[in-house]
């Protein structure tokens, strides 16, 4: 879970934190750190879920576009379907 940090290193970190913050502040700091990590985890999961939902919707849109039949009369350029002006202005 902690990668290359073993039990001796965790004990040293805990002792240093105990010396710096004291025994009264340490539980409060642990709770606030735990809450912060939980909030960060929820936010990252929400972001991941919304991104996955957007990707899924985009794939559905592309599948619907690919499944639509192509009408050959609508594929010609727009200027061919409009009468051409002579450019005389009157």
SERO-4910 file (N, C-alpha, C, O; in steps of 0.05 Angstrom, whole numbers):
BEGIN
 pado doro    nc1    nc2    nc3   cac1   cac2   cac3    cc1    cc2    cc3    oc1    oc2    oc3
  Unk    A     16    -24      0      0      0      0     17     25      0     11     44    -14
  Unk    A     39     25     15     56     48     18     80     47      0     98     63      2
  Unk    A     82     27    -17    105     25    -35    129     15    -20    129     -7     -9
  Unk    A    150     30    -21    175     21     -8    177     30     21    198     26     34
  Unk    A    156     42     33    157     50     61    148     26     77    127     15     74
  Unk    A    166     18     95    161     -6    112    152      3    140    147     27    145
  Unk    A    149    -16    157    140    -11    185    160      7    200    151     25    214
  Unk    A    186      2    199    204     20    213    202     50    205    203     68    221
  Unk    A    199     54    179    196     81    169    171     94    179    170    118    186
  Unk    A    148     79    179    123     89    189    125     96    219    113    116    228
  Unk    A    139     80    235    143     86    263    158    112    267    151    128    284
  Unk    A    179    116    251    195    140    253    178    164    245    179    185    259
  Unk    A    162    162    224    145    184    216    124    190    238    119    214    244
  Unk    A    113    170    250     93    173    272    106    187    296     94    205    308
  Unk    A    130    179    304    144    191    327    150    220    321    147    237    339
  Unk    A    159    227    297    165    255    290    140    271    291    140    293    301
  Unk    A    118    260    280     92    275    280     83    278    309     71    299    316
  Unk    A     87    259    326     79    261    354     95    282    368     84    297    385
  Unk    A    121    284    362    138    305    375    130    333    365    128    351    381
  Unk    A    125    335    339    118    362    327     91    371    336     88    394    345
  Unk    A     70    355    333     43    363    338     33    358    366     13    370    375
  Unk    A     45    339    380     36    333    407     13    312    407      1    308    386
  Unk    A      9    300    430    -11    278    432    -40    288    430    -58    273    423
  Unk    A    -45    314    435    -73    324    434    -81    330    405   -104    326    398
  Unk    A    -62    341    389    -69    349    362    -68    326    342    -81    327    321
  Unk    A    -53    305    348    -49    283    329    -75    269    321    -78    265    297
  Unk    A    -93    262    339   -118    249    330   -135    268    313   -148    259    293
  Unk    A   -135    293    319   -150    313    303   -139    315    275   -153    316    255
  Unk    A   -112    316    273    -99    317    247   -105    291    231   -109    293    207
  Unk    A   -105    269    244   -111    243    230   -139    243    219   -144    234    197
  Unk    A   -159    253    236   -186    254    226   -189    273    202   -202    266    183
  Unk    A   -177    296    204   -180    315    182   -166    305    157   -175    309    135
  Unk    A   -143    291    160   -130    279    137   -147    257    125   -149    255    100
  Unk    A   -160    241    142   -177    220    132   -201    231    117   -209    221     96
  Unk    A   -213    252    128   -236    265    114   -227    277     87   -242    275     67
  Unk    A   -204    290     87   -194    302     62   -189    280     41   -196    284     18
  Unk    A   -177    258     49   -172    237     30   -198    225     20   -201    218     -4
  Unk    A   -218    221     38   -244    211     29   -258    230     10   -270    221    -10
  Unk    A   -257    256     15   -269    275     -3   -255    275    -30   -268    277    -50
  Unk    A   -229    274    -30   -214    273    -55   -221    248    -70   -224    249    -95
  Unk    A   -223    225    -57   -230    200    -70   -258    202    -83   -262    193   -105
  Unk    A   -277    213    -68   -304    216    -79   -304    235   -103   -318    229   -123
  Unk    A   -290    257   -101   -289    276   -124   -276    263   -148   -286    266   -171
  Unk    A   -255    248   -144   -242    235   -167   -259    213   -179   -260    209   -203
  Unk    A   -274    199   -162   -293    179   -173   -315    192   -188   -324    181   -209
  Unk    A   -326    214   -178   -347    229   -193   -337    238   -220   -351    236   -240
  Unk    A   -312    249   -220   -301    258   -245   -297    235   -265   -304    237   -288
  Unk    A   -287    213   -255   -283    189   -272   -310    179   -283   -312    172   -306
  Unk    A   -330    178   -266   -357    169   -275   -368    188   -296   -380    178   -315
  Unk    A   -366    214   -292   -377    233   -311   -361    231   -338   -374    233   -359
  Unk    A   -335    227   -337   -320    224   -362   -328    198   -376   -330    198   -400
  Unk    A   -331    176   -361   -339    151   -373   -367    154   -386   -372    143   -407
  Unk    A   -385    168   -373   -412    173   -383   -411    189   -409   -425    183   -428
  Unk    A   -394    210   -410   -391    226   -434   -379    210   -457   -388    212   -480
  Unk    A   -360    193   -451   -348    176   -472   -369    156   -483   -371    152   -507
  Unk    A   -385    145   -465   -406    126   -473   -427    140   -490   -435    129   -510
  Unk    A   -435    164   -483   -455    179   -499   -444    186   -526   -458    185   -546
  Unk    A   -418    194   -527   -406    201   -553   -404    176   -571   -408    178   -595
  Unk    A   -398    153   -559   -397    129   -575   -425    122   -586   -428    112   -608
  Unk    A   -446    126   -569   -473    121   -579   -480    140   -601   -493    132   -621
  Unk    A   -473    166   -598   -479    186   -620   -465    177   -646   -478    179   -667
  Unk    A   -440    169   -644   -426    161   -668   -438    136   -680   -440    133   -705
  Unk    A   -448    117   -664   -460     93   -674   -486    100   -688   -493     88   -709
  Unk    A   -502    119   -677   -527    127   -689   -521    141   -716   -535    136   -735
  Unk    A   -501    158   -716   -494    172   -741   -485    152   -763   -491    155   -786
  Unk    A   -470    132   -755   -460    112   -774   -483     95   -784   -482     84   -806
  Unk    A   -504     91   -768   -526     74   -776   -547     88   -793   -564     75   -805
  Unk    A   -546    114   -794   -565    129   -810   -561    124   -840   -538    124   -849
  Unk    A   -582    119   -855   -579    115   -883   -572    142   -897   -582    163   -888
  Unk    A   -556    141   -917   -547    165   -931   -566    169   -955   -570    152   -971
  Unk    A   -577    193   -956   -594    201   -978   -577    214  -1000   -566    235   -995
  Unk    A   -575    202  -1024   -557    213  -1044   -566    241  -1054   -550    256  -1064
  Unk    A   -592    248  -1051   -601    274  -1060   -591    296  -1041   -590    319  -1049
  Unk    A   -585    289  -1016   -576    309   -997   -546    311   -995   -535    327   -979
  Unk    A   -532    295  -1011   -503    296  -1009   -490    315  -1029   -466    320  -1027
  Unk    A   -505    327  -1047   -493    346  -1066   -489    372  -1052   -503    379  -1033
  Unk    A   -470    388  -1062   -464    414  -1049   -488    433  -1049   -505    431  -1067
  Unk    A   -490    451  -1031   -513    468  -1028   -515    488  -1051   -537    496  -1058
  Unk    A   -493    496  -1063   -494    516  -1084   -506    505  -1110   -515    520  -1127
  Unk    A   -506    478  -1114   -518    466  -1137   -549    466  -1135   -562    467  -1155
  Unk    A   -559    465  -1111   -588    465  -1108   -600    492  -1109   -625    495  -1112
  Unk    A   -584    514  -1107   -594    541  -1108   -590    552  -1137   -570    545  -1149
  Unk    A   -608    568  -1146   -604    580  -1173   -581    599  -1172   -577    613  -1152
  Unk    A   -565    600  -1193   -542    617  -1193   -550    646  -1201   -568    650  -1218
  Unk    A   -538    665  -1188   -543    693  -1195   -525    701  -1218   -503    690  -1220
  Unk    A   -533    720  -1234   -518    728  -1257   -498    750  -1249   -479    755  -1264
  Unk    A   -501    762  -1226   -482    782  -1217   -487    809  -1228   -470    827  -1225
  Unk    A   -510    814  -1241   -515    840  -1253   -526    860  -1232   -524    884  -1236
  Unk    A   -537    850  -1211   -546    867  -1190   -575    877  -1194   -586    889  -1176
  Unk    A   -587    873  -1216   -614    883  -1220   -632    861  -1230   -656    866  -1235
***
